[in-house]
Amino acid sequence: VNQYNARFESLDGEPLNQQDIIGLYVSLSGDFKIASLELLNMWGEKRGYSLAQGQ
């Protein structure tokens, strides 16, 4: 079973809202079976998550 993780960031550095993320989810779900979705939150300028390796 192949399993992939993906993180999406906006091109201009502006935060994505939940509607943007759900739109990406819907677009990808036509080609991939999506097992889970996790929102990476920010509070002001502070990340509420750890960076991925190499990010």
mmCIF file as Biopython writes it, N, C-alpha, C and O atoms, coordinates in Angstrom:
data_model
#
loop_
_atom_site.group_PDB
_atom_site.id
_atom_site.type_symbol
_atom_site.label_atom_id
_atom_site.label_alt_id
_atom_site.label_comp_id
_atom_site.label_asym_id
_atom_site.label_entity_id
_atom_site.label_seq_id
_atom_site.pdbx_PDB_ins_code
_atom_site.Cartn_x
_atom_site.Cartn_y
_atom_site.Cartn_z
_atom_site.occupancy
_atom_site.B_iso_or_equiv
_atom_site.auth_seq_id
_atom_site.auth_asym_id
_atom_site.pdbx_PDB_model_num
ATOM 1   N N  . VAL A ? 1  ? 0.857   -1.183 0.000  1.0 0.0 1  A 1 
ATOM 2   C CA . VAL A ? 1  ? 0.000   0.000  0.000  1.0 0.0 1  A 1 
ATOM 3   C C  . VAL A ? 1  ? 0.895   1.235  0.000  1.0 0.0 1  A 1 
ATOM 4   O O  . VAL A ? 1  ? 1.739   1.406  0.879  1.0 0.0 1  A 1 
ATOM 5   N N  . ASN A ? 2  ? 0.699   2.076  -0.982 1.0 0.0 2  A 1 
ATOM 6   C CA . ASN A ? 2  ? 1.437   3.336  -1.023 1.0 0.0 2  A 1 
ATOM 7   C C  . ASN A ? 2  ? 0.711   4.374  -0.185 1.0 0.0 2  A 1 
ATOM 8   O O  . ASN A ? 2  ? -0.516  4.475  -0.209 1.0 0.0 2  A 1 
ATOM 9   N N  . GLN A ? 3  ? 1.494   5.138  0.552  1.0 0.0 3  A 1 
ATOM 10  C CA . GLN A ? 3  ? 0.924   6.166  1.417  1.0 0.0 3  A 1 
ATOM 11  C C  . GLN A ? 3  ? 1.781   7.412  1.289  1.0 0.0 3  A 1 
ATOM 12  O O  . GLN A ? 3  ? 3.008   7.331  1.341  1.0 0.0 3  A 1 
ATOM 13  N N  . TYR A ? 4  ? 1.146   8.560  1.123  1.0 0.0 4  A 1 
ATOM 14  C CA . TYR A ? 4  ? 1.866   9.809  0.934  1.0 0.0 4  A 1 
ATOM 15  C C  . TYR A ? 4  ? 1.344   10.863 1.894  1.0 0.0 4  A 1 
ATOM 16  O O  . TYR A ? 4  ? 0.173   10.848 2.275  1.0 0.0 4  A 1 
ATOM 17  N N  . ASN A ? 5  ? 2.217   11.771 2.277  1.0 0.0 5  A 1 
ATOM 18  C CA . ASN A ? 5  ? 1.840   12.941 3.068  1.0 0.0 5  A 1 
ATOM 19  C C  . ASN A ? 5  ? 2.134   14.174 2.237  1.0 0.0 5  A 1 
ATOM 20  O O  . ASN A ? 5  ? 3.130   14.216 1.515  1.0 0.0 5  A 1 
ATOM 21  N N  . ALA A ? 6  ? 1.281   15.171 2.330  1.0 0.0 6  A 1 
ATOM 22  C CA . ALA A ? 6  ? 1.492   16.413 1.582  1.0 0.0 6  A 1 
ATOM 23  C C  . ALA A ? 6  ? 1.141   17.602 2.468  1.0 0.0 6  A 1 
ATOM 24  O O  . ALA A ? 6  ? 0.210   17.546 3.271  1.0 0.0 6  A 1 
ATOM 25  N N  . ARG A ? 7  ? 1.903   18.674 2.306  1.0 0.0 7  A 1 
ATOM 26  C CA . ARG A ? 7  ? 1.604   19.941 2.976  1.0 0.0 7  A 1 
ATOM 27  C C  . ARG A ? 7  ? 1.470   21.003 1.901  1.0 0.0 7  A 1 
ATOM 28  O O  . ARG A ? 7  ? 2.246   21.032 0.946  1.0 0.0 7  A 1 
ATOM 29  N N  . PHE A ? 8  ? 0.492   21.866 2.057  1.0 0.0 8  A 1 
ATOM 30  C CA . PHE A ? 8  ? 0.258   22.921 1.085  1.0 0.0 8  A 1 
ATOM 31  C C  . PHE A ? 8  ? 0.451   24.276 1.742  1.0 0.0 8  A 1 
ATOM 32  O O  . PHE A ? 8  ? -0.025  24.521 2.850  1.0 0.0 8  A 1 
ATOM 33  N N  . GLU A ? 9  ? 1.160   25.153 1.037  1.0 0.0 9  A 1 
ATOM 34  C CA . GLU A ? 9  ? 1.353   26.527 1.476  1.0 0.0 9  A 1 
ATOM 35  C C  . GLU A ? 9  ? 0.950   27.438 0.327  1.0 0.0 9  A 1 
ATOM 36  O O  . GLU A ? 9  ? 1.062   27.058 -0.839 1.0 0.0 9  A 1 
ATOM 37  N N  . SER A ? 10 ? 0.484   28.631 0.650  1.0 0.0 10 A 1 
ATOM 38  C CA . SER A ? 10 ? 0.129   29.572 -0.410 1.0 0.0 10 A 1 
ATOM 39  C C  . SER A ? 10 ? 1.395   30.120 -1.052 1.0 0.0 10 A 1 
ATOM 40  O O  . SER A ? 10 ? 2.446   30.185 -0.415 1.0 0.0 10 A 1 
ATOM 41  N N  . LEU A ? 11 ? 1.289   30.509 -2.306 1.0 0.0 11 A 1 
ATOM 42  C CA . LEU A ? 11 ? 2.446   31.027 -3.037 1.0 0.0 11 A 1 
ATOM 43  C C  . LEU A ? 11 ? 2.887   32.397 -2.537 1.0 0.0 11 A 1 
ATOM 44  O O  . LEU A ? 11 ? 4.073   32.723 -2.573 1.0 0.0 11 A 1 
ATOM 45  N N  . ASP A ? 12 ? 1.930   33.199 -2.070 1.0 0.0 12 A 1 
ATOM 46  C CA . ASP A ? 12 ? 2.258   34.563 -1.649 1.0 0.0 12 A 1 
ATOM 47  C C  . ASP A ? 12 ? 2.503   34.696 -0.151 1.0 0.0 12 A 1 
ATOM 48  O O  . ASP A ? 12 ? 2.692   35.807 0.344  1.0 0.0 12 A 1 
ATOM 49  N N  . GLY A ? 13 ? 2.502   33.585 0.576  1.0 0.0 13 A 1 
ATOM 50  C CA . GLY A ? 13 ? 2.759   33.631 2.009  1.0 0.0 13 A 1 
ATOM 51  C C  . GLY A ? 13 ? 1.545   33.962 2.854  1.0 0.0 13 A 1 
ATOM 52  O O  . GLY A ? 13 ? 1.623   33.939 4.082  1.0 0.0 13 A 1 
ATOM 53  N N  . GLU A ? 14 ? 0.414   34.271 2.213  1.0 0.0 14 A 1 
ATOM 54  C CA . GLU A ? 14 ? -0.813  34.541 2.958  1.0 0.0 14 A 1 
ATOM 55  C C  . GLU A ? 14 ? -1.389  33.218 3.464  1.0 0.0 14 A 1 
ATOM 56  O O  . GLU A ? 14 ? -1.299  32.198 2.781  1.0 0.0 14 A 1 
ATOM 57  N N  . PRO A ? 15 ? -1.976  33.235 4.652  1.0 0.0 15 A 1 
ATOM 58  C CA . PRO A ? 15 ? -2.541  31.986 5.173  1.0 0.0 15 A 1 
ATOM 59  C C  . PRO A ? 15 ? -3.722  31.505 4.330  1.0 0.0 15 A 1 
ATOM 60  O O  . PRO A ? 15 ? -4.480  32.306 3.783  1.0 0.0 15 A 1 
ATOM 61  N N  . LEU A ? 16 ? -3.861  30.197 4.238  1.0 0.0 16 A 1 
ATOM 62  C CA . LEU A ? 16 ? -5.008  29.593 3.568  1.0 0.0 16 A 1 
ATOM 63  C C  . LEU A ? 16 ? -6.130  29.439 4.583  1.0 0.0 16 A 1 
ATOM 64  O O  . LEU A ? 16 ? -5.875  29.124 5.745  1.0 0.0 16 A 1 
ATOM 65  N N  . ASN A ? 17 ? -7.368  29.657 4.158  1.0 0.0 17 A 1 
ATOM 66  C CA . ASN A ? 17 ? -8.485  29.438 5.081  1.0 0.0 17 A 1 
ATOM 67  C C  . ASN A ? 17 ? -9.031  28.022 4.881  1.0 0.0 17 A 1 
ATOM 68  O O  . ASN A ? 17 ? -8.594  27.303 3.982  1.0 0.0 17 A 1 
ATOM 69  N N  . GLN A ? 18 ? -9.980  27.630 5.718  1.0 0.0 18 A 1 
ATOM 70  C CA . GLN A ? 18 ? -10.489 26.261 5.656  1.0 0.0 18 A 1 
ATOM 71  C C  . GLN A ? 18 ? -11.176 25.967 4.328  1.0 0.0 18 A 1 
ATOM 72  O O  . GLN A ? 18 ? -11.125 24.833 3.852  1.0 0.0 18 A 1 
ATOM 73  N N  . GLN A ? 19 ? -11.815 26.962 3.722  1.0 0.0 19 A 1 
ATOM 74  C CA . GLN A ? 19 ? -12.456 26.756 2.426  1.0 0.0 19 A 1 
ATOM 75  C C  . GLN A ? 19 ? -11.410 26.437 1.353  1.0 0.0 19 A 1 
ATOM 76  O O  . GLN A ? 19 ? -11.648 25.596 0.486  1.0 0.0 19 A 1 
ATOM 77  N N  . ASP A ? 20 ? -10.245 27.110 1.409  1.0 0.0 20 A 1 
ATOM 78  C CA . ASP A ? 20 ? -9.156  26.817 0.470  1.0 0.0 20 A 1 
ATOM 79  C C  . ASP A ? 20 ? -8.693  25.369 0.623  1.0 0.0 20 A 1 
ATOM 80  O O  . ASP A ? 20 ? -8.505  24.664 -0.368 1.0 0.0 20 A 1 
ATOM 81  N N  . ILE A ? 21 ? -8.513  24.936 1.853  1.0 0.0 21 A 1 
ATOM 82  C CA . ILE A ? 21 ? -8.034  23.577 2.131  1.0 0.0 21 A 1 
ATOM 83  C C  . ILE A ? 21 ? -9.054  22.542 1.664  1.0 0.0 21 A 1 
ATOM 84  O O  . ILE A ? 21 ? -8.691  21.527 1.070  1.0 0.0 21 A 1 
ATOM 85  N N  . ILE A ? 22 ? -10.324 22.804 1.935  1.0 0.0 22 A 1 
ATOM 86  C CA . ILE A ? 22 ? -11.370 21.864 1.513  1.0 0.0 22 A 1 
ATOM 87  C C  . ILE A ? 22 ? -11.430 21.794 -0.014 1.0 0.0 22 A 1 
ATOM 88  O O  . ILE A ? 22 ? -11.675 20.724 -0.570 1.0 0.0 22 A 1 
ATOM 89  N N  . GLY A ? 23 ? -11.210 22.917 -0.695 1.0 0.0 23 A 1 
ATOM 90  C CA . GLY A ? 23 ? -11.159 22.911 -2.155 1.0 0.0 23 A 1 
ATOM 91  C C  . GLY A ? 23 ? -10.033 22.036 -2.680 1.0 0.0 23 A 1 
ATOM 92  O O  . GLY A ? 23 ? -10.220 21.291 -3.642 1.0 0.0 23 A 1 
ATOM 93  N N  . LEU A ? 24 ? -8.855  22.121 -2.049 1.0 0.0 24 A 1 
ATOM 94  C CA . LEU A ? 24 ? -7.738  21.248 -2.430 1.0 0.0 24 A 1 
ATOM 95  C C  . LEU A ? 24 ? -8.092  19.783 -2.178 1.0 0.0 24 A 1 
ATOM 96  O O  . LEU A ? 24 ? -7.797  18.917 -3.001 1.0 0.0 24 A 1 
ATOM 97  N N  . TYR A ? 25 ? -8.717  19.516 -1.050 1.0 0.0 25 A 1 
ATOM 98  C CA . TYR A ? 25 ? -9.134  18.163 -0.677 1.0 0.0 25 A 1 
ATOM 99  C C  . TYR A ? 25 ? -10.068 17.590 -1.739 1.0 0.0 25 A 1 
ATOM 100 O O  . TYR A ? 25 ? -9.883  16.461 -2.193 1.0 0.0 25 A 1 
ATOM 101 N N  . VAL A ? 26 ? -11.070 18.371 -2.131 1.0 0.0 26 A 1 
ATOM 102 C CA . VAL A ? 26 ? -12.035 17.919 -3.136 1.0 0.0 26 A 1 
ATOM 103 C C  . VAL A ? 26 ? -11.331 17.658 -4.465 1.0 0.0 26 A 1 
ATOM 104 O O  . VAL A ? 26 ? -11.601 16.650 -5.118 1.0 0.0 26 A 1 
ATOM 105 N N  . SER A ? 27 ? -10.438 18.550 -4.870 1.0 0.0 27 A 1 
ATOM 106 C CA . SER A ? 27 ? -9.706  18.372 -6.131 1.0 0.0 27 A 1 
ATOM 107 C C  . SER A ? 27 ? -8.883  17.089 -6.129 1.0 0.0 27 A 1 
ATOM 108 O O  . SER A ? 27 ? -8.882  16.346 -7.111 1.0 0.0 27 A 1 
ATOM 109 N N  . LEU A ? 28 ? -8.191  16.831 -5.037 1.0 0.0 28 A 1 
ATOM 110 C CA . LEU A ? 28 ? -7.342  15.638 -4.948 1.0 0.0 28 A 1 
ATOM 111 C C  . LEU A ? 28 ? -8.146  14.352 -4.807 1.0 0.0 28 A 1 
ATOM 112 O O  . LEU A ? 28 ? -7.700  13.291 -5.243 1.0 0.0 28 A 1 
ATOM 113 N N  . SER A ? 29 ? -9.327  14.437 -4.201 1.0 0.0 29 A 1 
ATOM 114 C CA . SER A ? 29 ? -10.102 13.229 -3.929 1.0 0.0 29 A 1 
ATOM 115 C C  . SER A ? 29 ? -10.592 12.549 -5.205 1.0 0.0 29 A 1 
ATOM 116 O O  . SER A ? 29 ? -10.989 11.384 -5.162 1.0 0.0 29 A 1 
ATOM 117 N N  . GLY A ? 30 ? -10.572 13.249 -6.337 1.0 0.0 30 A 1 
ATOM 118 C CA . GLY A ? 30 ? -10.935 12.609 -7.596 1.0 0.0 30 A 1 
ATOM 119 C C  . GLY A ? 30 ? -9.895  11.611 -8.067 1.0 0.0 30 A 1 
ATOM 120 O O  . GLY A ? 30 ? -10.222 10.672 -8.792 1.0 0.0 30 A 1 
ATOM 121 N N  . ASP A ? 31 ? -8.643  11.803 -7.665 1.0 0.0 31 A 1 
ATOM 122 C CA . ASP A ? 31 ? -7.543  10.941 -8.116 1.0 0.0 31 A 1 
ATOM 123 C C  . ASP A ? 31 ? -6.931  10.081 -7.018 1.0 0.0 31 A 1 
ATOM 124 O O  . ASP A ? 31 ? -6.260  9.090  -7.309 1.0 0.0 31 A 1 
ATOM 125 N N  . PHE A ? 32 ? -7.154  10.449 -5.769 1.0 0.0 32 A 1 
ATOM 126 C CA . PHE A ? 32 ? -6.524  9.753  -4.646 1.0 0.0 32 A 1 
ATOM 127 C C  . PHE A ? 32 ? -7.555  9.436  -3.572 1.0 0.0 32 A 1 
ATOM 128 O O  . PHE A ? 32 ? -8.509  10.189 -3.373 1.0 0.0 32 A 1 
ATOM 129 N N  . LYS A ? 33 ? -7.357  8.316  -2.882 1.0 0.0 33 A 1 
ATOM 130 C CA . LYS A ? 33 ? -8.167  8.021  -1.706 1.0 0.0 33 A 1 
ATOM 131 C C  . LYS A ? 33 ? -7.515  8.739  -0.532 1.0 0.0 33 A 1 
ATOM 132 O O  . LYS A ? 33 ? -6.365  8.458  -0.194 1.0 0.0 33 A 1 
ATOM 133 N N  . ILE A ? 34 ? -8.231  9.650  0.083  1.0 0.0 34 A 1 
ATOM 134 C CA . ILE A ? 34 ? -7.684  10.433 1.184  1.0 0.0 34 A 1 
ATOM 135 C C  . ILE A ? 34 ? -8.156  9.816  2.496  1.0 0.0 34 A 1 
ATOM 136 O O  . ILE A ? 34 ? -9.355  9.702  2.748  1.0 0.0 34 A 1 
ATOM 137 N N  . ALA A ? 35 ? -7.192  9.419  3.326  1.0 0.0 35 A 1 
ATOM 138 C CA . ALA A ? 35 ? -7.507  8.753  4.582  1.0 0.0 35 A 1 
ATOM 139 C C  . ALA A ? 35 ? -7.719  9.740  5.718  1.0 0.0 35 A 1 
ATOM 140 O O  . ALA A ? 35 ? -8.509  9.477  6.625  1.0 0.0 35 A 1 
ATOM 141 N N  . SER A ? 36 ? -7.025  10.874 5.681  1.0 0.0 36 A 1 
ATOM 142 C CA . SER A ? 36 ? -7.191  11.852 6.754  1.0 0.0 36 A 1 
ATOM 143 C C  . SER A ? 36 ? -6.723  13.220 6.281  1.0 0.0 36 A 1 
ATOM 144 O O  . SER A ? 36 ? -6.009  13.348 5.287  1.0 0.0 36 A 1 
ATOM 145 N N  . LEU A ? 37 ? -7.143  14.224 7.014  1.0 0.0 37 A 1 
ATOM 146 C CA . LEU A ? 37 ? -6.786  15.607 6.738  1.0 0.0 37 A 1 
ATOM 147 C C  . LEU A ? 37 ? -6.464  16.260 8.070  1.0 0.0 37 A 1 
ATOM 148 O O  . LEU A ? 37 ? -7.210  16.112 9.038  1.0 0.0 37 A 1 
ATOM 149 N N  . GLU A ? 38 ? -5.364  16.975 8.120  1.0 0.0 38 A 1 
ATOM 150 C CA . GLU A ? 38 ? -4.969  17.669 9.346  1.0 0.0 38 A 1 
ATOM 151 C C  . GLU A ? 38 ? -4.643  19.113 9.000  1.0 0.0 38 A 1 
ATOM 152 O O  . GLU A ? 38 ? -3.814  19.379 8.130  1.0 0.0 38 A 1 
ATOM 153 N N  . LEU A ? 39 ? -5.294  20.037 9.681  1.0 0.0 39 A 1 
ATOM 154 C CA . LEU A ? 39 ? -5.022  21.456 9.467  1.0 0.0 39 A 1 
ATOM 155 C C  . LEU A ? 39 ? -3.817  21.864 10.310 1.0 0.0 39 A 1 
ATOM 156 O O  . LEU A ? 39 ? -3.741  21.530 11.492 1.0 0.0 39 A 1 
ATOM 157 N N  . LEU A ? 40 ? -2.884  22.579 9.706  1.0 0.0 40 A 1 
ATOM 158 C CA . LEU A ? 40 ? -1.706  23.081 10.414 1.0 0.0 40 A 1 
ATOM 159 C C  . LEU A ? 40 ? -1.989  24.534 10.773 1.0 0.0 40 A 1 
ATOM 160 O O  . LEU A ? 40 ? -1.944  25.415 9.915  1.0 0.0 40 A 1 
ATOM 161 N N  . ASN A ? 41 ? -2.278  24.771 12.031 1.0 0.0 41 A 1 
ATOM 162 C CA . ASN A ? 41 ? -2.733  26.087 12.487 1.0 0.0 41 A 1 
ATOM 163 C C  . ASN A ? 41 ? -1.595  27.023 12.847 1.0 0.0 41 A 1 
ATOM 164 O O  . ASN A ? 41 ? -0.503  26.600 13.225 1.0 0.0 41 A 1 
ATOM 165 N N  . MET A ? 42 ? -1.887  28.313 12.718 1.0 0.0 42 A 1 
ATOM 166 C CA . MET A ? 42 ? -0.984  29.370 13.173 1.0 0.0 42 A 1 
ATOM 167 C C  . MET A ? 42 ? -1.778  30.299 14.079 1.0 0.0 42 A 1 
ATOM 168 O O  . MET A ? 42 ? -2.962  30.545 13.851 1.0 0.0 42 A 1 
ATOM 169 N N  . TRP A ? 43 ? -1.117  30.809 15.103 1.0 0.0 43 A 1 
ATOM 170 C CA . TRP A ? 43 ? -1.702  31.794 16.005 1.0 0.0 43 A 1 
ATOM 171 C C  . TRP A ? 43 ? -0.865  33.050 15.874 1.0 0.0 43 A 1 
ATOM 172 O O  . TRP A ? 43 ? 0.217   33.158 16.451 1.0 0.0 43 A 1 
ATOM 173 N N  . GLY A ? 44 ? -1.385  33.998 15.106 1.0 0.0 44 A 1 
ATOM 174 C CA . GLY A ? 44 ? -0.596  35.184 14.797 1.0 0.0 44 A 1 
ATOM 175 C C  . GLY A ? 44 ? 0.563   34.772 13.908 1.0 0.0 44 A 1 
ATOM 176 O O  . GLY A ? 44 ? 0.354   34.189 12.844 1.0 0.0 44 A 1 
ATOM 177 N N  . GLU A ? 45 ? 1.771   35.066 14.331 1.0 0.0 45 A 1 
ATOM 178 C CA . GLU A ? 45 ? 2.978   34.689 13.579 1.0 0.0 45 A 1 
ATOM 179 C C  . GLU A ? 45 ? 3.587   33.382 14.085 1.0 0.0 45 A 1 
ATOM 180 O O  . GLU A ? 45 ? 4.624   32.951 13.581 1.0 0.0 45 A 1 
ATOM 181 N N  . LYS A ? 46 ? 2.952   32.745 15.077 1.0 0.0 46 A 1 
ATOM 182 C CA . LYS A ? 46 ? 3.508   31.539 15.690 1.0 0.0 46 A 1 
ATOM 183 C C  . LYS A ? 46 ? 2.859   30.281 15.111 1.0 0.0 46 A 1 
ATOM 184 O O  . LYS A ? 46 ? 1.636   30.146 15.099 1.0 0.0 46 A 1 
ATOM 185 N N  . ARG A ? 47 ? 3.708   29.357 14.627 1.0 0.0 47 A 1 
ATOM 186 C CA . ARG A ? 47 ? 3.219   28.085 14.100 1.0 0.0 47 A 1 
ATOM 187 C C  . ARG A ? 47 ? 2.768   27.178 15.240 1.0 0.0 47 A 1 
ATOM 188 O O  . ARG A ? 47 ? 3.407   27.112 16.290 1.0 0.0 47 A 1 
ATOM 189 N N  . GLY A ? 48 ? 1.671   26.488 15.017 1.0 0.0 48 A 1 
ATOM 190 C CA . GLY A ? 48 ? 1.172   25.511 15.971 1.0 0.0 48 A 1 
ATOM 191 C C  . GLY A ? 48 ? 1.542   24.096 15.553 1.0 0.0 48 A 1 
ATOM 192 O O  . GLY A ? 48 ? 0.858   23.140 15.917 1.0 0.0 48 A 1 
ATOM 193 N N  . TYR A ? 49 ? 2.624   23.961 14.789 1.0 0.0 49 A 1 
ATOM 194 C CA . TYR A ? 49 ? 3.058   22.662 14.277 1.0 0.0 49 A 1 
ATOM 195 C C  . TYR A ? 49 ? 4.562   22.697 14.049 1.0 0.0 49 A 1 
ATOM 196 O O  . TYR A ? 49 ? 5.160   23.771 13.983 1.0 0.0 49 A 1 
ATOM 197 N N  . SER A ? 50 ? 5.161   21.543 13.930 1.0 0.0 50 A 1 
ATOM 198 C CA . SER A ? 50 ? 6.594   21.442 13.633 1.0 0.0 50 A 1 
ATOM 199 C C  . SER A ? 50 ? 6.793   21.418 12.128 1.0 0.0 50 A 1 
ATOM 200 O O  . SER A ? 50 ? 5.938   20.928 11.390 1.0 0.0 50 A 1 
ATOM 201 N N  . LEU A ? 51 ? 7.917   21.944 11.673 1.0 0.0 51 A 1 
ATOM 202 C CA . LEU A ? 51 ? 8.238   21.893 10.251 1.0 0.0 51 A 1 
ATOM 203 C C  . LEU A ? 51 ? 8.607   20.469 9.856  1.0 0.0 51 A 1 
ATOM 204 O O  . LEU A ? 51 ? 9.170   19.719 10.654 1.0 0.0 51 A 1 
ATOM 205 N N  . ALA A ? 52 ? 8.289   20.107 8.629  1.0 0.0 52 A 1 
ATOM 206 C CA . ALA A ? 52 ? 8.669   18.801 8.101  1.0 0.0 52 A 1 
ATOM 207 C C  . ALA A ? 52 ? 10.163  18.804 7.796  1.0 0.0 52 A 1 
ATOM 208 O O  . ALA A ? 52 ? 10.769  19.867 7.660  1.0 0.0 52 A 1 
ATOM 209 N N  . GLN A ? 53 ? 10.754  17.624 7.689  1.0 0.0 53 A 1 
ATOM 210 C CA . GLN A ? 53 ? 12.176  17.523 7.380  1.0 0.0 53 A 1 
ATOM 211 C C  . GLN A ? 53 ? 12.465  18.215 6.053  1.0 0.0 53 A 1 
ATOM 212 O O  . GLN A ? 53 ? 11.805  17.944 5.050  1.0 0.0 53 A 1 
ATOM 213 N N  . GLY A ? 54 ? 13.442  19.100 6.048  1.0 0.0 54 A 1 
ATOM 214 C CA . GLY A ? 54 ? 13.825  19.819 4.843  1.0 0.0 54 A 1 
ATOM 215 C C  . GLY A ? 54 ? 12.966  21.026 4.524  1.0 0.0 54 A 1 
ATOM 216 O O  . GLY A ? 54 ? 13.188  21.692 3.513  1.0 0.0 54 A 1 
ATOM 217 N N  . GLN A ? 55 ? 11.994  21.318 5.366  1.0 0.0 55 A 1 
ATOM 218 C CA . GLN A ? 55 ? 11.103  22.450 5.104  1.0 0.0 55 A 1 
ATOM 219 C C  . GLN A ? 55 ? 11.668  23.715 5.691  1.0 0.0 55 A 1 
ATOM 220 O O  . GLN A ? 55 ? 11.058  24.777 5.573  1.0 0.0 55 A 1 
#
